[in-house]
Amino acid sequence: MMRKALGLLCILGLVMFCFTSSAQAQWPDRPISMIVSYPPGGATDFQARIATMLAGNEEFLGQPIVIINKPGAGGQVGWNWLIERGSKDGYAMTAYNVPHFIAQSIVYDTRYDINAFEAVANWGADPAVLIVPKNSPYNTLDELVKFGRENPGRITINGAGMFVGHHIAALQMMKACDIQMTYIPEAGGVPAMQSVIGDKVVAGFNNLSDAYRAQDRVRILAVADLERHEFLPEVKTFKEMGYDVDDSSVNFRGVAFPKGVPKEIVEKAAEAFPRMFDARQTVAKMKESGSPVRTMKREEVTRMFQERHKFLEELLAGLRP
């Protein structure tokens, strides 16, 4: 009797193994959900839709990607949800943001860190830019800094949450310019931009791509990067103007699985996504919208996660208010 039972268990195990292997080989055979941890219309949401618009083509995944917005706490709501409740069958992914999720995992008790995600590919690198309302009395960075030094704490400056790239840029600016500012975290890039346009804050840090599309409503004073950007060639970097604000806040965006997804699925996705990001239609649409493209493969992204984590631990230790 025991021998029969063991034999039946072996058969069932073999059937389950074959079924699982077959399912992995056929992945994806239905639409894939992608968590975007920011509101609709912001740079991450906007770019994620462009970057994955060709997913349904047979040459890439053969199945569409469905964007699901879960904004809140600078991205923590969506990423915590994915790690705690997201499926591990390859049908739940996320759009990641670096330095956002890494800095948050260092400062807060999050459910995620660089070891909780399985990197797939990176589609872009979006620098933070300093903006003021179009009707602002400040036409240059030096004018804003002069006011800040003469009026400590009077400058209100916002961004898309706590310890996201915008917040890091603001902390760096305060230190480099020797001024005290009040940072106001918003629910995402869209509400942050709306507050600047509506003259509710003195200044703000936002994504270059969002500011590029809003140039008729905001004035861009500086780029937080090591070089000027081709989309805004006339806007100088902080460093060009003598302020030590580097590229620490540049927002790398891409896709990742929660840890636990079968290796075969991760590898299949890692092969398809970079090709999709580099497709002529994708690149053209990104450029048209002012969205900087920087494709990186899985190995490069994994290495970038590790390097940025080490760097941000040191940076944040000297910047926290």
N, C-alpha and C positions, 0 to 999 in steps of 0.2 A: 504493500500500500504506500509506504514511504517512498519507494523507488518510483512509483507512478506519479506521485505528487511532485517529486523533484523533477521528473521528466516534463510534466506539464508546466512547471515554473520556467524551465529552460526554454520550452517552446514559446511561452508567452513573452519571455524576455527577448528572444530572438525576433519575434514579431514586432515588439515595441521598438527594438533597435532598428529594424528595417524600415518601419513606419517613420521614425524620427529622421533617419538618414535620408529617406525619400523626400520628406517635407523640407529638409534643409537644402537638398539638391534642387528642389523646385522653387525655392524662395526667389523673389516674392510671387505669390499667386493671388494676392489681393492687395488693395491699397495700403500704404504705410502711413501711420500717423507721425507727425513731427511736432513736438512741443516747442513753441516759441514763448519764452518767458517774459515777453514784453507786449504792450498793447498793439492792436492793429494799426497799420499806417506808419509805425516807426521804422527806423533804418533796418533793424534786424528782421522784422516782419516783412518789410518791403523787399529786402534783398533775398530773404529765404524763398519767397515766392518766385522770384526771377531765377535764382540759382537752381531750383528744382522743377522749373516749368516743363522741362523735357523728360522728366522721369518716366512718363508713360510710353515713350518711344521704345521700340523693341531693342534698339542698339544700346540702350542704357539699362533701365530696370524692367520696362514692359508693364509697369504698374504706376499709377499716379501717387504723389505724396500729398497728404491732406494736412494742412497747417491747423494746429489747435493752439490758440493763444491762452496762456495761463500767467498773466502778469501779476506782479506784486513783490514788494521788498527788494527792488533792484534786480529781480531775477530769481530770488530764492524760492518763491512759491512754486514756480514751474519746475525748477531743477530738483527741489526736494520731492515734489510729487513723482517725478519720473523715477528717481532712485527708490522711493518707498513703494510705489504702486504701479509703475510701468512694467509691461510684460517683457520677458527676456527671450521672446521668440523671433525677434527681428522685425516686428511690426510696430515698435515704438522707438522713436529716435528723438533727438533734441538738436536744436540749433544752439551751439555753445557760444559764449562771449568771453574772450580773454582780453584784459585781466580780470574782468568781473567775477567769474565764478571762483577763480583761484584766490583773489584777494578776499572774497567773502569767506572762503573756507579757512583762511588764516585768521581772520578777525572774529568770525562768528562760529557758533556751534551748528554748522550745517550738516545735512545728511550726505553731502558730497564733497569730494576733493578730486585731485587729478587721478586718483586710483579708482574712483567710482565710475569713471567713464571709459569707454572703448573708442578711442579716436578713429574717425573714418577719413575725413578730408577737410581742408580749409578752402573757403571761396574768396575771402577778402581781408583787407587790412585798412581800417577806416580811422584816420587820425582824429583826435579831439581838436576843436577850434574854439577860440574865445569869441563870443558874440555879444552885441548890445543891440537894443531896439534901433530901428532906422532913425528915429527922432532923438536919439541919445545926444547929450552935449559932449560926449567923448568920441573924438574922431580917431584917436590913436591909443595904443597901449600905454605909452608914456603919460598921456593925459589922465587915464584911468588910475595908473599907479600913483601919480602925484596927488590926486584927490584922496586915494586910499591912505597914503602916508600922512596926509594932513587931517584926515578924519577917520581914525581907527574904528573899525567895526561898522562903519556906515555903508559899506558896499555889501549888498546882498547878491549872492551868485548861486545859480542853481545847476542841476545836472540830473541825470536819469536814475538817481538812487544813491545809496551809501556804498562806498568802496567799489564803485564801478569806475571805468576809465575816466569819466568826467570828474568824479570826486578826487581821484588821484591827481588829475591835472590841476584841480583847484588847490589841493594841498601843496603841490609842488610850486605853484604860482605864489602862494602866500609866503612860502619860505624863500623863494628866489627873489621876489620883489620886496620882501621885508614889509608886508602889509597884513593887516588883520581883516578878514572878511567873514561874513556869516553865510555858511553853505546851507542851501535849502534842497533836500532830496525830493525829487518828484517821482511819480509812478512810472515814468518812462521818458524816452526822448521826445515824444509828441507833446505831452503836457508840459515838459520843460521848455520846448520851443514856443508853445502857446503863451507861457508866462513871460518869456522874453519879449515876444511880439506885442503882448498886451501891456508892456511896461510895468509888470508886477514886481520885477527884480531889476537891479541895476545892470547885471550882466549874467552870462551863463556860459557853460561849456556844453557843446553838443557835437554830434557827429558831423564830419566834413560833408558827407553825402546829404544830410538833412539841411545843413546850412547852405550848401550849393543850390538846392532847390528853393530856398527861401531868401535868396539874395535881395529880392525886391522889398523884403520886410525887415531884414536884419543887416547890421554892419559887422563884418568879420574883421577882428583886430589882429589876430595872431593864430598860428598853427602850432600845436604841441607835437612836433616831430623834428627829425634831424635835418630834413630838407623841405623846401617848398613843394607843393603838390601841383601836378600838371593841370588839375581842374581849376586851381586858384593860383596861378603863377604870380600874381601881383601881391599876394598876401605873404608877409614875412613870417619866419619862425620866431619863437621866443628867443632862441639862441642868437639869431641874427641881430636881435635888438638888445643883446647883452644880458638876458635873463636865463638862468640855468634851469630850463624846463626841457626835458628830453622826450624820447618816444615811449616812455613807460606807460602812457595812457592810450596808445594806439590800440584800437579795438579789432582784434582778430576774430573773424566769424567763420564758423564751419559746422559740420555735423558730427554727431557721436551717438553711440549706443550706450545704454546702461551696461555695466559690467555683468557678464553672465550670458550674453548672447553667444550662440555657438560660433566657433572659430571659422567654420566654412562660410557662414553668412557674413561675418565681419570682413573676411577676405574678399568675398564677392562684391560687397558694397564698396570696399576700399579700391577696387579696380574700376568700378563704374562711375563713382561720383567725380573724381578728378576729370575724367573725360567729359562728363556732363557740364562741369564748371567751365571747361576750356572750349566748349562748343561755340562756333561762330555766333549763333543766335543769342546765346547766353551772354557772351562778352559784349556784343553790340548793345544789348538791352541794358546791361550794367553801366556801360560807358555813357549811354544816352541819359541815364538817370543820375549821373554824377557819383556812381558807386564804385570805389576803387576795388580792382580785382587783384587777388594774390592767391593763386592756387598752390596748395601744399598737399602732398600725399601723406598717407597714414603715418609712416615712419617719421617724417618731418614734424608732423603735428604732435606726436607723442614726445619727441625731443623738445619741441617748443614748450609743451606743458611743463616738463621737468625743469627746463632752464628758467622759465618765467616764475615758477613757484619759488625756486631758490632766490632769484633776484627780488621778488616782491616781499619775501620774508625780511630781507635786509632793508629794502626801501621803506616799507610800512613801519618798521621799528623806529625810523627817524622822522616819520611824517605824521604819525597819529596825533590829533589835537589833544 
